[in-house]
Amino acid sequence: MKILRSFTAIACLQVLLFGLSAKAEPVKIIFDTDITGDVDDVLALAMLHTLADRGHCELLGVTVSKSHPLTGPFVDAVNTMYGRPDLPIGIAPHAPPRDSRYLSLVEEKTPAGEWLYPHDLRSNTDTPTALQLFRRILAAQPDHSVVIVQVGLGFNVAELLESPPDAESSLDGKSLVRQKVRLLSIMAGRFQHKNPKNRFLEANVRNHLPSMKTVAADWPQEVPAIWSGFEIGIAVPYPRESVHHDFSYQKPHLVKEAYLAHSGPEHDRPTWDLTSVLYAVWPKRGYFDLSQPGQVIVEKDGYTRFEPSAEGRDRYLKMRPEQVERVREALVQLVSQPPQS
Protein backbone atom coordinates (compact mmCIF):
# COMPACT_ATOMS: atom_id res chain seq x y z
CA MET A 1 0.00 0.00 0.00
CA LYS A 2 2.88 2.35 0.85
CA ILE A 3 4.51 1.53 -2.49
CA LEU A 4 1.25 2.26 -4.32
CA ARG A 5 0.89 5.60 -2.52
CA SER A 6 4.51 6.45 -3.41
CA PHE A 7 3.94 5.69 -7.07
CA THR A 8 0.74 7.76 -6.99
CA ALA A 9 2.57 10.70 -5.41
CA ILE A 10 5.36 10.47 -7.98
CA ALA A 11 2.86 10.31 -10.83
CA CYS A 12 1.00 13.37 -9.52
CA LEU A 13 4.28 15.26 -9.20
CA GLN A 14 5.22 14.34 -12.77
CA VAL A 15 1.86 15.57 -14.05
CA LEU A 16 2.28 18.84 -12.14
CA LEU A 17 5.82 19.38 -13.42
CA PHE A 18 4.76 18.57 -16.97
CA GLY A 19 1.92 21.06 -16.71
CA LEU A 20 4.30 23.76 -15.53
CA SER A 21 6.86 23.06 -18.25
CA ALA A 22 4.53 22.37 -21.17
CA LYS A 23 3.63 25.95 -21.98
CA ALA A 24 2.04 26.23 -25.38
CA GLU A 25 4.14 27.57 -28.21
CA PRO A 26 3.42 31.23 -29.04
CA VAL A 27 0.83 31.63 -31.77
CA LYS A 28 2.46 32.98 -34.93
CA ILE A 29 0.36 35.90 -36.15
CA ILE A 30 0.18 38.20 -39.15
CA PHE A 31 -2.06 41.14 -38.30
CA ASP A 32 -3.93 42.45 -41.34
CA THR A 33 -5.59 45.76 -40.48
CA ASP A 34 -7.30 48.76 -42.08
CA ILE A 35 -5.89 51.03 -39.36
CA THR A 36 -7.25 54.39 -40.53
CA GLY A 37 -10.89 54.98 -39.67
CA ASP A 38 -11.95 53.22 -36.49
CA VAL A 39 -9.71 53.07 -33.44
CA ASP A 40 -10.35 49.46 -32.48
CA ASP A 41 -7.48 48.55 -34.83
CA VAL A 42 -5.12 50.53 -32.59
CA LEU A 43 -6.40 48.79 -29.46
CA ALA A 44 -6.05 45.41 -31.17
CA LEU A 45 -2.44 46.14 -32.17
CA ALA A 46 -1.60 47.16 -28.59
CA MET A 47 -3.23 43.97 -27.39
CA LEU A 48 -1.10 41.84 -29.72
CA HIS A 49 2.06 43.46 -28.38
CA THR A 50 0.97 42.66 -24.82
CA LEU A 51 0.24 39.05 -25.75
CA ALA A 52 3.68 38.87 -27.36
CA ASP A 53 5.25 40.35 -24.21
CA ARG A 54 3.53 37.61 -22.21
CA GLY A 55 4.86 34.94 -24.55
CA HIS A 56 1.48 33.90 -25.93
CA CYS A 57 1.98 35.07 -29.50
CA GLU A 58 4.73 35.93 -31.94
CA LEU A 59 3.81 38.95 -34.03
CA LEU A 60 5.37 38.26 -37.42
CA GLY A 61 4.26 41.41 -39.22
CA VAL A 62 1.53 43.95 -39.85
CA THR A 63 -0.13 44.48 -43.22
CA VAL A 64 -2.38 47.46 -43.94
CA SER A 65 -5.43 47.21 -46.21
CA LYS A 66 -6.43 50.88 -46.60
CA SER A 67 -4.53 53.72 -48.15
CA HIS A 68 -3.37 56.76 -46.17
CA PRO A 69 0.13 58.28 -46.24
CA LEU A 70 0.56 57.95 -42.47
CA THR A 71 -0.48 54.33 -41.90
CA GLY A 72 3.07 52.97 -42.02
CA PRO A 73 4.63 55.63 -39.77
CA PHE A 74 1.77 55.32 -37.27
CA VAL A 75 2.03 51.53 -37.05
CA ASP A 76 5.80 51.89 -36.69
CA ALA A 77 5.31 54.34 -33.81
CA VAL A 78 3.03 51.87 -31.99
CA ASN A 79 5.48 49.04 -32.61
CA THR A 80 8.37 51.20 -31.38
CA MET A 81 6.52 52.15 -28.21
CA TYR A 82 6.10 48.44 -27.45
CA GLY A 83 9.76 47.66 -28.07
CA ARG A 84 9.46 46.18 -31.59
CA PRO A 85 10.75 48.96 -33.84
CA ASP A 86 11.85 46.52 -36.55
CA LEU A 87 8.60 44.60 -36.86
CA PRO A 88 7.91 44.27 -40.61
CA ILE A 89 5.12 46.41 -42.05
CA GLY A 90 3.54 45.94 -45.47
CA ILE A 91 1.34 48.52 -47.18
CA ALA A 92 -1.08 47.90 -50.03
CA PRO A 93 -0.28 50.82 -52.38
CA HIS A 94 -3.54 50.57 -54.36
CA ALA A 95 -5.90 49.87 -51.47
CA PRO A 96 -9.01 52.03 -51.07
CA PRO A 97 -8.20 55.40 -49.43
CA ARG A 98 -9.53 56.41 -46.04
CA ASP A 99 -9.32 59.55 -43.93
CA SER A 100 -8.34 59.29 -40.27
CA ARG A 101 -8.91 61.25 -37.08
CA TYR A 102 -5.83 59.91 -35.31
CA LEU A 103 -3.02 59.01 -37.72
CA SER A 104 -1.76 62.60 -37.71
CA LEU A 105 -0.67 62.10 -34.09
CA VAL A 106 2.46 60.48 -35.48
CA GLU A 107 3.56 63.84 -36.91
CA GLU A 108 3.56 65.66 -33.56
CA LYS A 109 6.88 66.85 -32.17
CA THR A 110 8.24 67.97 -28.82
CA PRO A 111 9.32 71.60 -28.22
CA ALA A 112 12.87 70.39 -28.94
CA GLY A 113 11.82 69.24 -32.40
CA GLU A 114 11.94 65.49 -31.71
CA TRP A 115 9.17 63.06 -32.51
CA LEU A 116 6.64 62.96 -29.70
CA TYR A 117 6.06 59.31 -30.60
CA PRO A 118 9.43 57.95 -31.82
CA HIS A 119 9.52 56.05 -35.12
CA ASP A 120 11.96 55.72 -37.99
CA LEU A 121 9.61 54.79 -40.84
CA ARG A 122 8.98 58.05 -42.68
CA SER A 123 7.00 56.93 -45.72
CA ASN A 124 4.84 54.04 -46.85
CA THR A 125 7.05 53.82 -49.94
CA ASP A 126 9.86 52.57 -47.70
CA THR A 127 7.96 49.35 -46.91
CA PRO A 128 7.32 46.23 -48.96
CA THR A 129 3.84 45.88 -50.34
CA ALA A 130 1.38 43.99 -48.19
CA LEU A 131 1.35 41.16 -50.72
CA GLN A 132 5.15 40.92 -50.75
CA LEU A 133 5.27 40.81 -46.96
CA PHE A 134 2.50 38.23 -46.72
CA ARG A 135 4.26 35.89 -49.13
CA ARG A 136 7.70 36.49 -47.60
CA ILE A 137 6.54 35.74 -44.06
CA LEU A 138 4.48 32.71 -44.97
CA ALA A 139 7.26 31.17 -47.07
CA ALA A 140 9.66 31.38 -44.12
CA GLN A 141 7.36 29.76 -41.53
CA PRO A 142 6.79 26.09 -40.70
CA ASP A 143 3.87 24.37 -42.37
CA HIS A 144 0.43 24.91 -40.81
CA SER A 145 1.79 27.31 -38.21
CA VAL A 146 0.53 30.83 -39.02
CA VAL A 147 -2.70 32.48 -37.91
CA ILE A 148 -3.86 35.43 -40.01
CA VAL A 149 -5.93 37.95 -38.06
CA GLN A 150 -7.86 39.98 -40.64
CA VAL A 151 -9.69 42.94 -39.10
CA GLY A 152 -10.33 45.21 -42.06
CA LEU A 153 -11.04 44.97 -45.74
CA GLY A 154 -10.42 41.73 -47.56
CA PHE A 155 -8.10 43.57 -49.96
CA ASN A 156 -4.75 42.11 -48.86
CA VAL A 157 -5.94 38.57 -48.22
CA ALA A 158 -7.74 38.50 -51.57
CA GLU A 159 -4.56 39.63 -53.30
CA LEU A 160 -2.67 36.90 -51.49
CA LEU A 161 -5.15 34.24 -52.59
CA GLU A 162 -4.95 35.41 -56.20
CA SER A 163 -1.16 35.80 -56.31
CA PRO A 164 1.05 33.74 -58.66
CA PRO A 165 4.39 32.18 -57.75
CA ASP A 166 7.18 34.72 -57.34
CA ALA A 167 10.65 35.21 -55.88
CA GLU A 168 9.27 34.72 -52.36
CA SER A 169 7.71 31.32 -53.02
CA SER A 170 7.22 28.89 -55.87
CA LEU A 171 3.66 28.34 -54.69
CA ASP A 172 0.65 30.30 -55.82
CA GLY A 173 -1.31 32.15 -53.15
CA LYS A 174 -3.93 29.53 -52.37
CA SER A 175 -1.31 26.79 -52.21
CA LEU A 176 0.86 28.93 -49.94
CA VAL A 177 -2.07 29.54 -47.59
CA ARG A 178 -3.00 25.87 -47.66
CA GLN A 179 0.55 24.86 -46.72
CA LYS A 180 1.48 27.53 -44.16
CA VAL A 181 -1.71 28.87 -42.50
CA ARG A 182 -3.65 27.00 -39.83
CA LEU A 183 -6.40 29.54 -39.10
CA LEU A 184 -8.01 32.72 -40.37
CA SER A 185 -9.53 34.80 -37.55
CA ILE A 186 -11.59 37.44 -39.30
CA MET A 187 -13.74 40.33 -38.12
CA ALA A 188 -16.43 40.78 -40.74
CA GLY A 189 -20.13 40.30 -41.37
CA ARG A 190 -23.04 39.74 -39.04
CA PHE A 191 -24.51 36.33 -38.26
CA GLN A 192 -26.96 36.63 -35.38
CA HIS A 193 -29.96 38.81 -36.19
CA LYS A 194 -32.75 39.81 -33.85
CA ASN A 195 -34.78 40.54 -36.95
CA PRO A 196 -34.05 37.97 -39.69
CA LYS A 197 -35.50 40.35 -42.29
CA ASN A 198 -32.83 42.97 -41.51
CA ARG A 199 -30.18 42.72 -44.22
CA PHE A 200 -27.43 44.39 -42.21
CA LEU A 201 -24.37 45.23 -44.35
CA GLU A 202 -21.27 45.22 -42.15
CA ALA A 203 -18.58 47.82 -42.95
CA ASN A 204 -15.59 45.54 -43.56
CA VAL A 205 -17.64 43.73 -46.17
CA ARG A 206 -19.47 46.57 -47.90
CA ASN A 207 -16.46 48.93 -48.00
CA HIS A 208 -14.69 46.67 -50.49
CA LEU A 209 -17.17 44.06 -51.55
CA PRO A 210 -15.17 42.37 -54.35
CA SER A 211 -12.27 41.45 -52.09
CA MET A 212 -14.45 40.09 -49.28
CA LYS A 213 -16.38 38.02 -51.78
CA THR A 214 -13.03 36.58 -52.91
CA VAL A 215 -11.97 35.80 -49.34
CA ALA A 216 -15.27 34.07 -48.53
CA ALA A 217 -15.38 32.11 -51.80
CA ASP A 218 -11.72 31.23 -52.36
CA TRP A 219 -10.19 30.74 -48.91
CA PRO A 220 -9.02 27.08 -48.95
CA GLN A 221 -11.56 24.67 -47.53
CA GLU A 222 -8.82 22.87 -45.60
CA VAL A 223 -7.98 25.93 -43.47
CA PRO A 224 -10.58 26.88 -40.83
CA ALA A 225 -11.96 30.43 -40.79
CA ILE A 226 -13.55 31.83 -37.63
CA TRP A 227 -15.68 34.95 -38.16
CA SER A 228 -16.34 37.52 -35.45
CA GLY A 229 -19.50 39.29 -36.52
CA PHE A 230 -20.64 42.83 -35.84
CA GLU A 231 -22.81 41.61 -32.98
CA ILE A 232 -19.84 40.35 -30.94
CA GLY A 233 -17.74 43.51 -30.73
CA ILE A 234 -20.71 45.79 -30.19
CA ALA A 235 -21.76 43.68 -27.19
CA VAL A 236 -18.43 44.38 -25.44
CA PRO A 237 -17.68 48.14 -25.63
CA TYR A 238 -14.30 49.23 -24.36
CA PRO A 239 -14.91 51.20 -21.13
CA ARG A 240 -14.06 54.90 -21.15
CA GLU A 241 -12.95 54.53 -17.51
CA SER A 242 -10.02 52.46 -18.71
CA VAL A 243 -9.09 55.14 -21.24
CA HIS A 244 -9.17 57.77 -18.49
CA HIS A 245 -7.22 55.85 -15.84
CA ASP A 246 -5.25 52.86 -17.14
CA PHE A 247 -2.69 54.54 -19.42
CA SER A 248 -1.20 57.05 -16.97
CA TYR A 249 2.09 55.16 -16.82
CA GLN A 250 3.14 57.02 -19.98
CA LYS A 251 2.25 60.59 -20.95
CA PRO A 252 1.31 61.13 -23.64
CA HIS A 253 0.27 57.60 -24.58
CA LEU A 254 -0.24 57.00 -28.30
CA VAL A 255 -3.00 54.41 -27.86
CA LYS A 256 -4.94 56.60 -25.42
CA GLU A 257 -4.54 59.72 -27.56
CA ALA A 258 -5.68 57.85 -30.67
CA TYR A 259 -8.78 56.67 -28.81
CA LEU A 260 -9.59 60.19 -27.66
CA ALA A 261 -8.95 61.67 -31.11
CA HIS A 262 -11.33 59.18 -32.66
CA SER A 263 -14.07 58.67 -30.06
CA GLY A 264 -13.68 61.43 -27.48
CA PRO A 265 -13.64 60.99 -23.70
CA GLU A 266 -17.29 60.03 -23.17
CA HIS A 267 -17.71 57.09 -25.53
CA ASP A 268 -17.35 53.35 -24.97
CA ARG A 269 -16.13 52.11 -28.34
CA PRO A 270 -17.09 48.60 -29.56
CA THR A 271 -14.24 46.10 -29.56
CA TRP A 272 -14.82 44.44 -32.93
CA ASP A 273 -11.20 43.85 -33.95
CA LEU A 274 -10.07 42.92 -30.45
CA THR A 275 -12.41 39.94 -30.35
CA SER A 276 -10.73 38.37 -33.38
CA VAL A 277 -7.34 38.80 -31.69
CA LEU A 278 -8.59 37.28 -28.44
CA TYR A 279 -9.95 34.21 -30.19
CA ALA A 280 -6.86 33.82 -32.40
CA VAL A 281 -4.49 33.62 -29.43
CA TRP A 282 -6.72 31.99 -26.77
CA PRO A 283 -9.32 29.91 -28.62
CA LYS A 284 -9.75 27.36 -25.82
CA ARG A 285 -10.24 29.61 -22.80
CA GLY A 286 -14.01 29.76 -23.10
CA TYR A 287 -14.32 33.44 -23.94
CA PHE A 288 -16.57 32.56 -26.87
CA ASP A 289 -18.71 29.74 -28.15
CA LEU A 290 -18.69 28.67 -31.78
CA SER A 291 -21.50 28.11 -34.22
CA GLN A 292 -21.94 24.84 -36.01
CA PRO A 293 -19.73 24.41 -39.09
CA GLY A 294 -20.85 25.91 -42.36
CA GLN A 295 -19.98 28.30 -45.13
CA VAL A 296 -20.11 32.11 -45.15
CA ILE A 297 -21.63 33.45 -48.35
CA VAL A 298 -21.12 37.13 -49.24
CA GLU A 299 -24.03 38.16 -51.40
CA LYS A 300 -23.94 40.79 -54.13
CA ASP A 301 -25.15 43.59 -51.86
CA GLY A 302 -22.67 42.72 -49.07
CA TYR A 303 -25.04 40.72 -46.88
CA THR A 304 -23.28 37.83 -45.14
CA ARG A 305 -25.26 34.62 -45.08
CA PHE A 306 -24.23 31.51 -43.16
CA GLU A 307 -25.14 28.10 -44.57
CA PRO A 308 -24.70 25.24 -42.07
CA SER A 309 -22.76 22.26 -43.37
CA ALA A 310 -21.23 19.36 -41.47
CA GLU A 311 -18.03 19.64 -43.53
CA GLY A 312 -18.01 23.44 -43.60
CA ARG A 313 -14.84 25.47 -43.34
CA ASP A 314 -16.36 28.38 -41.41
CA ARG A 315 -17.73 29.03 -37.94
CA TYR A 316 -18.72 32.28 -36.28
CA LEU A 317 -18.25 33.44 -32.71
CA LYS A 318 -21.16 33.37 -30.26
CA MET A 319 -21.19 34.87 -26.79
CA ARG A 320 -23.45 34.14 -23.84
CA PRO A 321 -24.30 36.97 -21.38
CA GLU A 322 -22.07 35.47 -18.71
CA GLN A 323 -19.10 35.56 -21.11
CA VAL A 324 -19.37 39.29 -21.80
CA GLU A 325 -17.71 40.49 -18.60
CA ARG A 326 -14.92 37.92 -18.89
CA VAL A 327 -14.18 39.13 -22.40
CA ARG A 328 -14.30 42.80 -21.38
CA GLU A 329 -11.94 42.24 -18.45
CA ALA A 330 -9.48 40.33 -20.63
CA LEU A 331 -9.49 43.04 -23.29
CA VAL A 332 -8.96 45.88 -20.81
CA GLN A 333 -6.06 44.11 -19.12
CA LEU A 334 -4.38 43.26 -22.41
CA VAL A 335 -4.82 46.66 -24.06
CA SER A 336 -3.73 48.72 -21.07
CA GLN A 337 -0.74 46.69 -19.86
CA PRO A 338 2.49 48.73 -19.99
CA PRO A 339 5.09 47.64 -22.55
CA GLN A 340 7.55 45.14 -21.10
CA SER A 341 10.61 46.36 -23.00
ZITACOR-V532018 format. One record per backbone hydrogen bond with DSSP energy under -1.0 kcal/mol. CO is the residue of the C=O (numbers start at 0). NH is the residue of the N-H. If there is no record, write none. Layout:
BEGIN
co & nh
CO & NH
CO & NH
END
This chain:
BEGIN
co & nh
0 & 4
1 & 5
2 & 6
3 & 7
4 & 8
5 & 9
6 & 10
7 & 11
8 & 12
9 & 13
10 & 14
11 & 15
12 & 16
13 & 17
14 & 18
15 & 19
16 & 20
17 & 21
20 & 22
26 & 57
27 & 146
28 & 59
29 & 148
30 & 62
31 & 150
32 & 64
33 & 35
38 & 42
39 & 43
40 & 44
41 & 45
42 & 46
43 & 47
44 & 48
45 & 49
46 & 50
47 & 51
48 & 52
49 & 53
50 & 55
51 & 54
55 & 26
57 & 28
60 & 30
61 & 89
62 & 32
63 & 91
66 & 97
67 & 70
69 & 73
70 & 74
71 & 75
72 & 76
73 & 77
74 & 78
75 & 79
76 & 80
77 & 81
78 & 83
79 & 82
83 & 86
87 & 61
89 & 63
91 & 94
95 & 66
101 & 104
102 & 105
103 & 106
104 & 107
107 & 115
109 & 112
113 & 109
122 & 125
123 & 126
127 & 90
128 & 132
129 & 133
130 & 134
131 & 135
132 & 136
133 & 137
134 & 138
135 & 139
137 & 140
145 & 181
145 & 182
146 & 29
147 & 184
148 & 31
149 & 186
153 & 157
154 & 158
155 & 159
156 & 160
157 & 161
159 & 162
162 & 172
168 & 165
171 & 175
172 & 176
173 & 177
174 & 178
175 & 179
176 & 180
178 & 143
179 & 144
179 & 145
182 & 147
183 & 225
184 & 149
185 & 227
188 & 229
194 & 197
197 & 199
201 & 205
202 & 206
204 & 207
207 & 211
208 & 212
209 & 213
210 & 214
211 & 215
212 & 216
213 & 217
214 & 218
219 & 222
223 & 183
224 & 314
225 & 185
226 & 316
227 & 187
228 & 231
228 & 232
229 & 233
232 & 270
238 & 241
238 & 242
239 & 243
240 & 244
241 & 245
246 & 249
252 & 256
253 & 257
254 & 258
255 & 259
256 & 260
257 & 261
258 & 262
259 & 263
268 & 237
270 & 274
272 & 276
273 & 277
274 & 278
275 & 279
276 & 280
277 & 281
281 & 284
288 & 317
292 & 308
293 & 313
294 & 306
296 & 304
298 & 301
302 & 298
304 & 296
306 & 294
308 & 311
312 & 224
313 & 293
314 & 226
315 & 290
317 & 288
319 & 322
322 & 326
323 & 327
324 & 328
325 & 329
326 & 330
327 & 331
328 & 332
329 & 333
330 & 334
331 & 335
END
